[in-house]
C-alpha cells in the first residue's frame, strides 16, 4: 500500500490558531501521517495510508471549520 494524498479547501482558515486546531483534530484520524495547512491558499493537504475522506472532513468540522473537497468544487 502506498501513501495517498487528499486536499481540501477550508475557507475559514486565517491564522496559526486555525492551523493548530485543524492539525490537532486531523492528525488523530486513522492512517494520517501528515497534515499541512496553507493559510494563504486556504488549503489542507493530508497524506497517509487508507485515508478516510469522511473522517477527515468530520475532523476539520470538529475543529470548527467548513470544508470543501476540491473535487466538490468541480460539480
Wavefront OBJ file of the C-alpha trace (Angstrom):
o trace
v 0.000 0.000 0.000
v 1.309 3.414 -0.954
v 0.818 6.767 0.562
v -2.163 8.703 -0.714
v -2.989 12.394 -0.535
v -6.241 14.298 -0.122
v -6.668 18.065 -0.439
v -9.435 20.217 0.985
v -10.328 23.871 0.628
v -11.090 25.359 4.048
v -12.153 28.988 3.506
v -12.193 29.935 7.197
v -8.502 29.347 7.990
v -6.767 32.639 8.663
v -4.185 32.248 11.437
v -1.852 29.977 13.382
v -4.670 29.101 15.796
v -6.695 27.817 12.822
v -3.731 25.783 11.623
v -3.120 24.269 15.057
v -6.796 23.381 15.589
v -7.048 21.575 12.251
v -3.751 19.735 12.648
v -4.725 18.606 16.156
v -8.038 17.110 15.004
v -6.938 15.609 11.687
v -3.659 14.182 12.987
v -5.511 11.619 15.140
v -7.596 10.209 12.249
v -6.543 6.640 11.457
v -3.987 6.411 8.662
v -2.996 10.096 8.676
v 0.772 10.588 8.518
v 0.954 14.333 7.876
v -1.267 17.404 7.783
v -0.190 20.644 6.110
v -2.357 23.772 6.325
v -1.633 26.515 3.784
v -3.175 29.665 5.255
v -2.589 31.776 2.151
v -4.242 29.327 -0.257
v -6.819 28.143 2.330
v -5.856 24.503 1.671
v -5.373 21.463 3.890
v -3.223 18.650 2.493
v -3.432 15.281 4.213
v -1.101 12.362 3.458
v -1.307 8.838 4.770
v -2.411 5.277 4.120
v -6.039 4.186 3.657
v -7.312 7.714 4.280
v -10.984 8.067 5.184
v -12.379 11.154 3.448
v -15.481 11.240 5.665
v -13.429 11.002 8.877
v -11.056 13.743 7.733
v -13.938 16.049 6.813
v -15.510 15.333 10.215
v -12.224 16.166 11.970
v -11.940 19.504 10.159
v -15.574 20.208 11.042
v -14.854 19.272 14.675
v -12.031 21.828 14.650
v -14.695 24.403 13.786
v -14.223 24.902 10.040
v -16.309 24.301 6.942
v -14.555 22.058 4.447
v -14.883 21.660 0.706
v -13.055 18.879 -1.092
v -11.534 20.210 -4.293
v -13.481 17.550 -6.199
v -16.691 19.061 -4.759
v -15.944 22.369 -6.498
v -15.948 20.690 -9.919
v -19.602 19.663 -9.635
l 1 2 3 4 5 6 7 8 9 10 11 12 13 14 15 16 17 18 19 20 21 22 23 24 25 26 27 28 29 30 31 32 33 34 35 36 37 38 39 40 41 42 43 44 45 46 47 48 49 50 51 52 53 54 55 56 57 58 59 60 61 62 63 64 65 66 67 68 69 70 71 72 73 74 75
